Amino acid sequence: MKKLLVLSIGCLMMLWLGTQAVAQEQMAQPKWRFQFTPEMVKVDVGDSVKVKVQLLDEDGNLVKNQPFFMFAGGRQARRAVGVNPRMSDSSGSVMATIKAYKPGSFMLAARTIGSRENRVGGQVALEIPFPPLKEIAFVDPSNKLYTGTMVKYVTQIFDQTGSERKDLQAKLASSNPDIASVDEYG
């Protein structure tokens, strides 16, 4: 009976301490959010765009004296997108310049600085479309072609920035099969 009483009191203490910890955690976490203007960012390769990032409290007021940093997230974002400045001042608002170096789909993110449990983050979509195509080039084409022979042609596709588009493949065809025909081998 004594063991049961001690065990019951221990369980009640653990339950009470757990609810106190959850209540303190809920009280300690700020109810802030990030607001990005515009809400979706689209910028062409080589261009830049201004984005206003604000840290707001639950009433929509700027949160002052809480620094935050901004960055681009996603696959290869570090090489594709520049964010300047990367750090806010104490005003709670910053006008960031986003510079696009390479195409792709990324996220523009902001996160407060502080202890892990009190951090607040936000993000918006950042789209950098592929530039229009400029040319399709043959790699080491044959100077002479002979009747009845087969030649394999390899192509490269370039966009207007001069970057090779390895995600695309040229499909070769002949408008006159009596002169030349194209199959899957060249």
C-alpha positions in Angstrom: 0.0 0.0 0.0 2.8 2.3 0.9 4.5 1.6 -2.5 1.3 2.4 -4.3 0.9 5.7 -2.5 4.5 6.7 -3.3 4.0 5.6 -6.9 0.8 7.6 -7.2 2.3 10.8 -5.7 5.3 10.4 -8.1 3.0 10.1 -11.1 1.0 13.2 -10.1 4.2 15.2 -9.6 5.5 14.2 -13.0 2.2 15.1 -14.6 2.1 18.5 -12.9 5.8 19.2 -13.8 5.1 18.3 -17.4 2.1 20.6 -17.7 4.1 23.4 -16.1 6.9 23.0 -18.6 4.4 23.0 -21.6 2.7 26.1 -20.2 6.0 27.9 -19.8 7.1 26.9 -23.3 3.9 28.2 -24.8 4.2 31.5 -22.9 7.9 31.9 -23.8 7.4 31.4 -27.5 6.7 34.7 -29.3 3.7 34.9 -31.6 5.6 36.7 -34.3 5.5 36.2 -38.1 7.4 37.4 -41.2 5.7 39.4 -43.9 7.3 39.5 -47.3 6.3 42.1 -50.0 5.8 40.9 -52.7 4.4 37.5 -51.4 5.9 35.6 -54.4 9.2 36.7 -56.0 10.0 36.2 -59.6 13.2 37.5 -61.1 15.1 36.8 -64.4 18.7 35.6 -64.5 21.1 38.6 -64.3 18.4 40.9 -62.8 17.6 41.9 -59.2 14.5 42.8 -57.4 13.7 44.5 -54.0 11.8 42.6 -51.4 10.5 44.1 -48.1 10.8 41.7 -45.1 9.1 42.7 -41.9 9.0 40.9 -38.5 5.5 41.5 -37.1 3.9 40.7 -33.7 0.4 39.2 -33.4 -1.2 42.7 -33.6 0.7 43.5 -36.9 3.2 45.9 -35.3 6.9 45.8 -36.2 9.0 43.9 -33.7 12.0 46.1 -32.9 15.4 45.1 -31.4 15.1 41.5 -32.6 17.6 40.9 -35.4 16.9 38.4 -38.2 18.8 37.0 -41.1 17.7 36.2 -44.7 18.8 33.6 -47.1 17.8 31.6 -50.2 16.9 28.0 -49.6 16.7 25.1 -52.0 19.0 22.9 -54.2 22.1 24.9 -55.2 20.5 28.2 -53.9 23.8 29.4 -52.6 25.3 29.7 -56.1 22.1 30.8 -57.8 20.7 33.6 -55.6 22.3 36.6 -53.8 20.6 38.2 -50.8 21.8 41.6 -49.6 21.7 42.6 -46.8 21.7 39.2 -45.2 21.0 40.7 -41.7 18.4 43.1 -40.5 18.9 46.1 -38.3 16.9 46.8 -35.1 14.0 48.4 -36.9 12.1 45.1 -37.6 12.0 45.8 -41.3 14.5 45.6 -44.1 14.5 46.2 -47.9 16.6 43.3 -49.3 18.0 43.1 -52.8 17.6 39.6 -54.4 20.0 39.0 -57.3 19.5 36.0 -59.7 22.5 34.2 -61.0 21.1 30.9 -62.1 17.5 29.6 -62.9 15.5 27.4 -60.7 12.8 27.3 -57.9 13.9 28.4 -54.5 12.7 29.8 -51.2 13.5 33.2 -49.8 13.6 32.6 -46.0 14.0 34.7 -42.9 14.7 33.6 -39.4 15.1 35.4 -36.1 18.4 35.0 -34.1 18.1 33.6 -30.6 17.7 30.3 -28.8 16.4 27.4 -30.8 13.1 27.1 -29.0 12.3 30.8 -29.5 13.2 31.1 -33.2 10.6 32.3 -35.7 10.9 31.7 -39.4 9.1 32.5 -42.6 9.6 32.0 -46.3 8.1 32.8 -49.7 8.6 31.2 -53.1 11.4 32.5 -55.3 11.2 31.7 -59.0 14.0 32.3 -61.5 12.8 31.2 -64.9 15.1 29.8 -67.6 16.2 32.4 -70.2 15.0 32.0 -73.8 17.0 29.7 -76.0 19.6 31.2 -78.3 21.1 28.5 -80.3 21.5 24.7 -81.0 25.1 23.9 -82.0 26.5 20.7 -83.5 29.5 19.3 -81.6 32.3 18.4 -84.1 30.1 18.1 -87.2 31.5 16.1 -90.2 32.7 18.3 -93.0 31.8 15.8 -95.7 28.9 13.4 -95.9 28.8 10.4 -98.3 25.8 8.5 -99.7 24.9 5.4 -97.8 27.0 6.3 -94.7 25.7 7.0 -91.2 26.9 9.9 -89.0 26.0 10.5 -85.4 25.4 14.1 -84.5 25.7 15.5 -81.0 24.1 18.8 -80.1 24.4 21.4 -77.4 21.7 23.9 -76.5 22.5 27.4 -75.2 20.3 30.1 -73.8 20.6 33.8 -74.1 23.0 34.0 -71.1 25.4 31.7 -72.9 24.7 28.8 -70.4 24.4 25.3 -71.7 20.9 23.8 -71.1 21.7 20.2 -70.2 18.1 19.7 -69.2 17.0 19.8 -72.8 17.7 17.6 -75.8 17.4 18.5 -79.5 15.4 16.2 -81.6 16.7 16.1 -85.2 14.5 15.5 -88.2 14.7 15.8 -91.9 12.2 17.6 -94.1 13.2 15.5 -97.1 13.9 11.8 -96.3 15.1 11.2 -99.9 18.2 13.4 -99.1 18.7 12.5 -95.4 16.9 10.5 -92.8 17.3 10.6 -89.0 16.8 7.8 -86.6 17.5 7.2 -82.9 21.2 6.6 -83.6 21.9 9.8 -85.5 
